[in-house]
Amino acid sequence: MTQSDSNEDPPASGLIDQRIADLADWRGATLSRMRQLIKDADPDVIEEWKWRGTPVWSHDGIICTGESYKAVVKLTFAKGASLKDPSKLFNSSLDGNTRRAIDIHEGEEVDAAKFKALIRAAIALNTSTAAARPKRPKKPA
């Protein structure tokens, strides 16, 4: 796994660890479990810390974000509307043209195999989109 960070900021993985520890309740446990499932689905995932405190997982583009609220842990898939979801994991942000989200409430558990399949589908979409982008010519030195 790689991390995105600057020389001045703590590594994103450490900030995500701290967020999980700070939650210290079912939300932290849920975010930790979902983070591990993402890493299991893609050992090369990049963890990032964006927008003043949002964990982000990327591979050739954003896969999803992990936000915690009082009553829900929300995993928002950047290109969720373009993903097939035969398992009906998406249960939030269903009206948008781009994103889709999974809201997890206390006591709920997301099926690990189905979630990892969704993560892999998001990566495949990102990879195909990245491959289709035109490459910029390098400037002569």
N, C-alpha and C positions, 0 to 999 in steps of 0.2 A: 504494500500500500504506500502511496506517496501522499505528500501533504503540500498544500499551497500556503505559503507564508512569506513574509518579508524578513529581513534581518533584524528589524526592530520589534516586531510583534511575536508573541508566543505562538508556537505551532497550533494550527487549527485543531489537531487532535487533542491537545491539552485543554484548549478552550471548550471543546465539546465534552471532554471528561469532566471539567469543572461545572458546566451547565447541568450535566446529569447528577453530579454530586449535590449541587445547590438545590435541585428539585426535591431530592430526598423523600420522595413518595412514589406512588404508582406511576406518575408521569415520568420520573427519572428511570424507573425500571422499564417502562414501556419504550422510551426513547433509546435506552441502552440495548434492549432486545432487537428493536428494528434496525439500529446501527449495525449490530452484529450480523443480522440477516443480510444487510446490504453488502457488508464485507465478505460474507460467505458466498454471495452470488457473484461478486466481482472483487477478487483479491487485489486488483490494480486500481480500485476506486480511489479518487482523490477527495480528501476531506478539506472543506474550506469553511471559513467563518466570514459571512458577509452581512451587509446591511445592519451593522451594529449589533450583532448577536444572533444570527441565524445559522445553524449548522446546515451545510450544503454538501451533497455528494455528487461528484461529477465524473464523467468519462466521455471525452469528446463532446463536452457540453454538460449542462446541468441535468442530472437524473432527477433528483428531488431535494426538497428542503425538509427539515424537521423542526417544527415549531411546537411549543408547549403553551397551552392556555390553562385557565383554571379548571375547566371541565373536559378538556380534550387534548390529545396529542395529534397534530395534523401533519401528514406527509403529503406535500404538494409536488406533483410531477409536472415539470416544466412543459412537457409536450404530451401530457396525458390524454388530451382529446384525440391525438393521432394514434393512440395505442389501442389494440384490441384488449378487452377486459372480459373474457368469457366467464371468469369466476366472480364477476361483479364486486371486486374489491373497492373500486371507486364509489364513494358514497357522499361526496361533497364537491362543490364547485362544478356541478354537472352541466350547467347552462352555458359555460364559457366556450370560446372557440379554440382555446389553446391548452389551458391547464385543467387538471383533474386532481382531486385530493382524496385521501383516506383519512377519515376522522376516527380515532380510537378513543373510546370512553373507558372509564374505570371499569375493570372486570371483563372487558372485551379482549379477545385475542385474535390476531390475524393469522391465517393459515400460512405457515412458513414456506412450504413448497410453492404455493400459489403466489405469494409475495415475491419470492426469489425469481420466479418465472416472469413476473411483471418487471422487476428490476432488469433482468436480462433483455427483455423486449425493449425497454427504454434505452438501454445501451446500444442495442442493434440499430434502433432508429437514429440515435445520435451519431453512430459510426457511419451509417449510410448517408446521412445528411452531411457529415464532415467530408466524406469522400466525394460527394457531388459538388462541393464548393469549388469554384475556380481558384487555382493557385495563383498567387501574385508573383510576378517575375521579380527576381532579386535585383536590387539596384547594384550597378557596377561599383566596385570599390575605388 
